Amino acid sequence: MGRVLGIIGEYNPFHNGHLYHMMQSIEQTNSNYTVCVISGNFVQRGNTSIVDKWTKAEMALKGGADLVIELPTVYSVSSAENFAEGAVKLLNSLGIVDNISFGMEAKDISLLNNIATVLYQEPKEYVTILNHELSKGISFPKARENAVMMYLNDIKKYINVMTSSNNILAIEYLKALKKLRSTMYPVGITREKVLYNDEFIVDDFASATAIRRMITRREYEEIRKVMPKFSYNILANNVNQGKYVIDLSIFQKEILYTLRKMSVSEIAELPDVSEGLENAIKNASDSCNSLVDLISIVKSKRYTQTRIQRILVYALLGITKKDMEISKKVNPYIRILGVSNRGKTLISEITRLGNNVPVITSVKKFMTESKNKNLKRLLQIDINATDIYTLGYKKDAYANLDYTHKIITL
C-alpha cells in the first residue's frame, strides 16, 4: 500500500505554513498517503474555530491530505497533554501510520525528546523539584519548565524550549508515543519565519492567530497573501455567507448564563477546576458582563488565561471531569470528515485490520446501534458542540449537522 504519514493539526484556518509543513513532511518521510487528524469546531487554547470542521477538512484535502479524521471535542479542547495523547491514540489505532509529523519551534527534535522522556518517566528527583516549584504559587506550566531545566542540569540549553506552543505540543506527542509504545516514528518540522502567536507577516507567511485578527479587520488582501488560493477562497466564501465564528466572545452571554445557572459544586466538576477556583469563577460570573472581565478577575500567576478559557468552553459544552476521565481510558472512534479518491484505499485497509475501533461514516447509525456508552457520550459532546457552534453564525444556524452533513469528498 505504501508509506502512510500522520499529521495532527487545527488548521484554524489552513494557511501557507500548514501547506509548507505538509509538503515537507511528505517529502522527508517519502510517504504515499497522508492522514490528518484535526480538531473540530472548538480548539485547544479554549477558543472557537474560525470555520467549521467540514470546511477545515475540505481545506486539508485540497492541501494534499487523503483522509481527514476529527479529533473528538473532549480532546480538542483539553490540555496539551490530553489533546496530544488523544490524537496519538487515534492515529496509532488506525494500524496503518508509519510516521507522525508535527511542527516545532526547536531546531533539534532530540531536545524535545529528552524533555519528553523526563515527563514520561517522572524520576523522583524531578518530581521533588516540581513540587518545590509549585509551592511557590506559580502556574503548573512554569513550574514544570523550571523543574525540567533544573533536573536536566542545563538551563542554557533548555531555556525557552517549553514556552513555545508548538514545542509544548511536540513534547506531549513524543511523550504519548512512549506511553503507548507506538511504532510510529516521529518527525519534527521547524516552523519557518513566524511563530504561533506572531501577529505580523513575513514574506507569504503569517500565523493563524494573525490571520484571525486580519479577518476581524477585514484585511482580505493581506490574508490572500498568506493562504493558498484554494484555502482563501473557501474561507472567503464562508465569511461572505456569515458561516464563521470569530472567537469565544460570540458566546459570552451563553457562557455567563450557564455559569450563573450552575451551583458552585457543579462548577467544581468542570475539568481543570481545583483548589477553590470554582468560587472565584462563580463570583466573577455573578458580577461580570463580559468574558474579558471574567477572565481578568479570575486569572492569576497559578491560573493562566488559556486554562480559564478552556474551563469556560467546558461549561459551554457541558464537559465534566467524568467525561475527561472517559477520554483518558478509551481509544477514540474514527470519525471521518473528508476523504480523497486515493484515501478510500486507506479506509478499506483500516476496516480490514479491524483494531476494535469503530469507523464512523454515519453518526445516526453509530448512535443507534453502538452499545459502547463511553464512546456514545464522547460523540454526543461532538454533536452538542456543533449545535452550539452554529449559533455563532450570522445566518443559517442549523442544528443536527453531524447527522445531515455529508463527508467531504474530492
C-alpha positions as CSV (number, residue, x, y, z in Angstrom):
1,M,0.0,0.0,0.0
2,G,2.9,2.3,0.5
3,R,4.0,4.6,3.4
4,V,1.4,6.5,5.4
5,L,2.0,9.8,7.1
6,G,0.0,11.1,10.1
7,I,-0.4,14.8,10.8
8,I,-2.2,16.4,13.7
9,G,-3.5,20.0,13.2
10,E,-6.1,22.6,14.0
11,Y,-6.0,24.3,10.6
12,N,-7.6,27.4,12.1
13,P,-7.5,28.3,9.2
14,F,-5.3,26.4,6.8
15,H,-2.5,28.8,5.7
16,N,0.8,28.7,3.8
17,G,2.7,27.5,6.9
18,H,0.4,24.4,7.1
19,L,0.9,23.7,3.4
20,Y,4.7,24.0,3.9
21,H,4.5,21.6,6.8
22,M,2.5,19.1,4.9
23,M,4.7,19.2,1.8
24,Q,7.9,19.0,3.9
25,S,6.5,16.1,5.9
26,I,5.6,14.1,2.8
27,E,9.0,14.8,1.2
28,Q,11.0,13.9,4.3
29,T,9.1,10.7,5.0
30,N,8.7,9.6,1.4
31,S,5.0,9.0,2.1
32,N,2.4,7.8,-0.4
33,Y,-0.6,8.8,1.7
34,T,-1.4,11.4,4.3
35,V,-3.9,11.1,7.2
36,C,-4.8,14.3,9.0
37,V,-6.4,14.4,12.5
38,I,-7.9,17.8,13.0
39,S,-9.7,19.5,15.9
40,G,-13.4,20.3,15.3
41,N,-15.4,23.4,16.0
42,F,-13.6,24.3,19.3
43,V,-9.9,24.3,19.7
44,Q,-7.2,23.6,22.2
45,R,-6.4,27.0,23.6
46,G,-10.0,27.5,24.8
47,N,-11.5,29.1,21.7
48,T,-13.7,28.6,18.7
49,S,-12.5,27.5,15.3
50,I,-12.9,30.3,12.7
51,V,-14.7,27.9,10.4
52,D,-16.5,24.6,11.0
53,K,-14.8,21.2,10.9
54,W,-16.1,20.2,7.4
55,T,-14.7,23.4,5.9
56,K,-11.3,22.7,7.5
57,A,-11.5,19.1,6.2
58,E,-12.0,20.5,2.7
59,M,-9.0,22.8,3.1
60,A,-6.9,19.9,4.3
61,L,-7.9,17.7,1.4
62,K,-7.2,20.4,-1.2
63,G,-3.8,20.9,0.6
64,G,-2.8,17.3,0.0
65,A,-4.4,15.1,2.7
66,D,-6.0,11.8,1.6
67,L,-8.1,11.2,4.8
68,V,-9.3,13.7,7.4
69,I,-10.5,12.5,10.8
70,E,-12.0,14.5,13.6
71,L,-10.3,14.6,17.0
72,P,-13.2,14.3,19.4
73,T,-14.1,17.5,21.0
74,V,-13.3,16.4,24.5
75,Y,-9.6,16.0,23.4
76,S,-9.5,19.0,21.1
77,V,-10.5,21.5,23.9
78,S,-8.3,19.7,26.5
79,S,-4.9,20.4,27.9
80,A,-1.9,19.9,25.7
81,E,-1.3,16.5,27.3
82,N,-4.8,15.1,26.7
83,F,-5.0,16.8,23.3
84,A,-1.8,15.1,22.2
85,E,-2.5,11.7,23.8
86,G,-6.0,11.6,22.2
87,A,-4.6,12.4,18.8
88,V,-1.7,10.0,19.0
89,K,-4.0,7.2,20.3
90,L,-6.3,7.9,17.3
91,L,-3.5,7.7,14.7
92,N,-2.0,4.7,16.4
93,S,-5.3,2.8,16.4
94,L,-5.6,3.1,12.6
95,G,-2.8,0.5,12.3
96,I,-1.5,1.9,9.0
97,V,0.5,5.0,10.0
98,D,4.3,4.8,9.7
99,N,5.3,8.4,10.6
100,I,3.8,11.1,12.7
101,S,4.8,14.7,11.8
102,F,4.3,17.9,13.8
103,G,5.5,21.4,13.8
104,M,8.1,22.7,16.3
105,E,10.0,25.9,17.1
106,A,13.1,23.9,18.1
107,K,15.8,23.2,15.6
108,D,16.6,19.8,17.1
109,I,13.9,17.2,17.9
110,S,16.3,15.5,20.3
111,L,15.9,18.4,22.8
112,L,12.2,17.8,22.8
113,N,12.6,14.0,23.1
114,N,14.9,14.4,26.2
115,I,12.2,16.5,27.9
116,A,9.5,14.0,26.9
117,T,11.5,11.2,28.5
118,V,11.7,13.1,31.8
119,L,8.0,13.9,31.7
120,Y,7.1,10.2,30.8
121,Q,9.4,8.6,33.4
122,E,8.9,11.2,36.1
123,P,12.1,10.3,38.1
124,K,11.8,11.0,41.9
125,E,14.3,13.9,41.8
126,Y,12.3,15.7,39.1
127,V,9.0,15.2,41.0
128,T,10.7,16.7,44.1
129,I,11.9,19.7,42.2
130,L,8.4,20.1,40.6
131,N,6.6,20.1,43.9
132,H,9.0,22.7,45.3
133,E,8.4,24.9,42.3
134,L,4.6,24.5,42.6
135,S,4.8,25.5,46.3
136,K,5.9,29.0,45.1
137,G,2.4,29.6,43.8
138,I,3.3,29.7,40.1
139,S,1.4,28.1,37.3
140,F,1.9,24.4,36.5
141,P,3.4,25.0,33.1
142,K,6.0,27.4,34.5
143,A,6.8,25.1,37.5
144,R,7.2,22.2,35.1
145,E,9.5,24.2,32.8
146,N,11.7,25.2,35.8
147,A,11.8,21.6,37.2
148,V,12.8,20.1,33.8
149,M,15.7,22.6,33.3
150,M,17.0,22.0,36.8
151,Y,16.7,18.2,36.6
152,L,18.5,18.1,33.2
153,N,21.0,20.5,34.7
154,D,21.4,22.6,31.6
155,I,19.4,25.8,31.8
156,K,21.2,27.4,28.9
157,K,20.4,24.5,26.6
158,Y,16.7,24.2,27.5
159,I,15.7,27.7,28.4
160,N,12.5,28.8,26.5
161,V,12.2,25.4,24.8
162,M,9.0,24.8,26.8
163,T,7.5,28.2,26.4
164,S,6.7,27.8,22.7
165,S,3.3,26.5,21.7
166,N,4.4,24.0,19.1
167,N,7.3,22.8,21.2
168,I,4.9,22.1,24.1
169,L,2.6,20.0,21.9
170,A,5.5,18.3,20.2
171,I,6.9,17.2,23.6
172,E,3.4,15.8,24.5
173,Y,3.2,13.9,21.2
174,L,6.6,12.4,21.9
175,K,5.5,11.5,25.5
176,A,2.3,9.9,24.2
177,L,4.3,7.8,21.7
178,K,6.4,6.5,24.6
179,K,3.4,5.8,26.8
180,L,1.6,3.9,24.0
181,R,4.9,2.1,22.9
182,S,3.9,3.1,19.4
183,T,5.9,2.1,16.4
184,M,5.0,5.4,14.6
185,Y,8.2,7.3,14.0
186,P,8.2,11.0,14.9
187,V,9.3,13.7,12.5
188,G,9.6,17.4,13.6
189,I,9.3,20.2,11.1
190,T,10.7,23.5,12.3
191,R,8.3,26.4,11.8
192,E,9.5,28.9,9.3
193,K,9.6,32.7,9.6
194,V,6.7,33.2,12.1
195,L,5.7,31.7,15.4
196,Y,2.3,30.6,16.7
197,N,1.3,33.9,18.2
198,D,3.2,36.3,15.9
199,E,0.9,39.0,14.5
200,F,3.0,40.1,11.6
201,I,3.5,38.9,8.0
202,V,6.9,37.7,6.8
203,D,7.1,37.2,3.1
204,D,4.0,35.0,2.5
205,F,3.8,33.5,6.0
206,A,1.6,34.5,8.9
207,S,0.3,32.7,11.9
208,A,-3.3,31.5,12.2
209,T,-3.6,34.0,15.1
210,A,-2.6,36.8,12.8
211,I,-5.0,35.7,10.1
212,R,-7.9,35.6,12.5
213,R,-7.1,39.1,13.6
214,M,-6.9,40.2,10.0
215,I,-10.4,38.8,9.4
216,T,-11.8,41.0,12.2
217,R,-10.2,44.0,10.5
218,R,-11.4,42.8,7.0
219,E,-7.8,42.9,5.7
220,Y,-8.6,40.5,2.9
221,E,-5.7,41.5,0.5
222,E,-3.3,40.7,3.3
223,I,-5.0,37.4,4.1
224,R,-4.8,36.5,0.4
225,K,-1.0,36.7,0.5
226,V,-0.6,34.2,3.4
227,M,-3.1,31.5,2.4
228,P,-3.1,29.1,-0.5
229,K,-5.6,30.2,-3.1
230,F,-7.9,27.3,-2.6
231,S,-8.0,27.8,1.2
232,Y,-8.5,31.6,0.9
233,N,-11.4,31.1,-1.5
234,I,-13.1,28.6,0.9
235,L,-12.6,31.0,3.8
236,A,-13.9,34.0,1.9
237,N,-17.0,32.0,0.8
238,N,-17.8,31.2,4.4
239,V,-17.2,34.7,5.6
240,N,-19.5,36.1,2.8
241,Q,-22.2,33.6,3.8
242,G,-21.9,34.5,7.5
243,K,-20.8,31.0,8.4
244,Y,-17.8,31.7,10.6
245,V,-17.2,32.3,14.3
246,I,-14.5,34.8,15.1
247,D,-13.8,33.8,18.7
248,L,-15.3,32.7,22.0
249,S,-16.7,36.1,22.8
250,I,-19.6,35.4,20.4
251,F,-20.9,33.0,23.2
252,Q,-20.2,35.2,26.2
253,K,-23.8,35.6,27.1
254,E,-24.5,31.9,26.8
255,I,-21.4,31.2,29.0
256,L,-22.3,33.7,31.6
257,Y,-25.8,32.4,31.7
258,T,-24.6,28.8,32.1
259,L,-22.2,29.7,34.9
260,R,-24.8,31.8,36.8
261,K,-27.2,28.8,36.5
262,M,-24.6,26.4,37.8
263,S,-24.0,25.8,41.5
264,V,-20.5,26.1,43.0
265,S,-20.3,22.3,43.3
266,E,-21.3,21.9,39.6
267,I,-18.5,24.3,38.5
268,A,-16.1,22.3,40.7
269,E,-16.9,19.3,38.4
270,L,-15.6,21.1,35.3
271,P,-12.1,19.8,34.2
272,D,-9.1,22.0,35.3
273,V,-11.1,23.4,38.2
274,S,-9.3,22.8,41.5
275,E,-8.2,24.4,44.8
276,G,-11.3,26.5,45.2
277,L,-11.2,28.0,41.7
278,E,-14.9,27.3,41.4
279,N,-15.7,30.0,44.0
280,A,-13.7,32.6,42.1
281,I,-15.4,31.7,38.8
282,K,-18.9,31.7,40.4
283,N,-18.3,35.1,42.0
284,A,-16.9,36.6,38.8
285,S,-19.8,35.2,36.6
286,D,-22.3,36.8,39.0
287,S,-20.7,40.3,38.7
288,C,-19.3,40.4,35.1
289,N,-21.0,41.3,31.8
290,S,-18.2,40.0,29.5
291,L,-15.7,37.2,29.2
292,V,-12.8,39.7,29.2
293,D,-13.8,41.0,32.6
294,L,-14.4,37.5,34.0
295,I,-11.0,36.2,32.8
296,S,-9.1,39.3,34.1
297,I,-10.7,38.8,37.5
298,V,-10.1,35.0,37.8
299,K,-6.6,34.6,36.1
300,S,-3.5,34.7,38.3
301,K,0.1,33.5,38.4
302,R,-1.2,30.0,39.0
303,Y,-4.2,30.0,36.6
304,T,-3.3,31.1,33.1
305,Q,-5.7,32.8,30.7
306,T,-5.7,29.7,28.4
307,R,-6.7,27.5,31.3
308,I,-9.5,29.8,32.3
309,Q,-10.8,29.9,28.7
310,R,-10.7,26.1,28.5
311,I,-12.9,26.0,31.6
312,L,-15.3,28.4,30.0
313,V,-15.5,26.1,27.0
314,Y,-16.1,23.1,29.2
315,A,-19.0,25.0,30.9
316,L,-20.5,26.0,27.5
317,L,-20.3,22.4,26.1
318,G,-21.3,20.6,29.3
319,I,-18.0,18.7,29.6
320,T,-17.3,17.3,33.1
321,K,-14.4,15.7,34.9
322,K,-16.1,12.4,34.4
323,D,-16.1,13.0,30.6
324,M,-12.4,13.8,30.8
325,E,-11.7,10.5,32.7
326,I,-13.6,8.6,30.0
327,S,-11.4,10.2,27.3
328,K,-8.3,9.0,29.1
329,K,-9.3,5.4,29.3
330,V,-10.8,4.8,25.8
331,N,-9.4,4.7,22.3
332,P,-11.3,7.4,20.3
333,Y,-13.6,6.4,17.4
334,I,-12.5,7.2,13.9
335,R,-14.9,9.9,12.7
336,I,-14.3,10.6,9.0
337,L,-14.8,14.2,7.9
338,G,-13.3,14.0,4.5
339,V,-11.6,11.6,2.0
340,S,-10.0,11.9,-1.4
341,N,-10.4,9.2,-4.0
342,R,-7.0,7.8,-3.1
343,G,-8.0,8.0,0.6
344,K,-10.7,5.4,0.1
345,T,-7.9,2.8,-0.1
346,L,-6.9,3.8,3.5
347,I,-10.5,3.4,4.8
348,S,-10.6,-0.1,3.3
349,E,-7.3,-1.0,4.9
350,I,-8.3,0.4,8.3
351,T,-11.5,-1.6,8.2
352,R,-9.7,-4.7,7.1
353,L,-7.3,-4.5,10.0
354,G,-10.3,-4.1,12.4
355,N,-8.4,-2.9,15.5
356,N,-11.7,-2.9,17.6
357,V,-12.0,0.9,17.0
358,P,-15.3,1.9,15.2
359,V,-15.0,3.8,11.9
360,I,-17.9,6.3,11.9
361,T,-19.3,7.4,8.5
362,S,-22.9,7.7,9.8
363,V,-23.4,9.3,13.2
364,K,-27.0,8.2,13.2
365,K,-26.1,4.6,12.6
366,F,-23.5,4.7,15.4
367,M,-25.7,6.4,17.9
368,T,-28.5,3.9,17.2
369,E,-26.5,0.7,17.0
370,S,-23.5,1.0,19.3
371,K,-23.6,-0.4,22.8
372,N,-20.4,1.5,23.9
373,K,-21.8,4.1,26.3
374,N,-18.5,5.8,26.7
375,L,-17.9,6.4,23.0
376,K,-21.5,7.4,22.5
377,R,-21.1,10.0,25.3
378,L,-18.0,11.5,23.6
379,L,-19.8,11.6,20.2
380,Q,-22.8,13.3,21.8
381,I,-20.4,16.0,23.0
382,D,-19.3,16.4,19.4
383,I,-22.9,16.7,18.3
384,N,-23.6,19.3,21.0
385,A,-20.5,21.3,20.1
386,T,-21.6,21.6,16.5
387,D,-25.2,22.6,17.5
388,I,-23.8,25.3,19.8
389,Y,-21.1,26.4,17.3
390,T,-23.6,27.2,14.5
391,L,-25.5,29.6,16.9
392,G,-22.5,31.9,16.3
393,Y,-23.3,32.2,12.6
394,K,-24.8,35.4,11.2
395,K,-27.4,33.2,9.4
396,D,-28.3,29.6,8.7
397,A,-27.6,28.5,12.3
398,Y,-28.9,25.0,11.7
399,A,-28.7,22.2,14.3
400,N,-28.1,18.4,13.7
401,L,-25.4,19.0,11.1
402,D,-23.5,15.9,12.5
403,Y,-26.4,13.9,11.3
404,T,-27.1,15.6,8.0
405,H,-23.7,16.9,6.7
406,K,-22.1,14.6,4.1
407,I,-18.5,13.5,4.2
408,I,-16.3,15.9,2.2
409,T,-15.0,14.1,-1.0
410,L,-12.7,15.2,-3.7
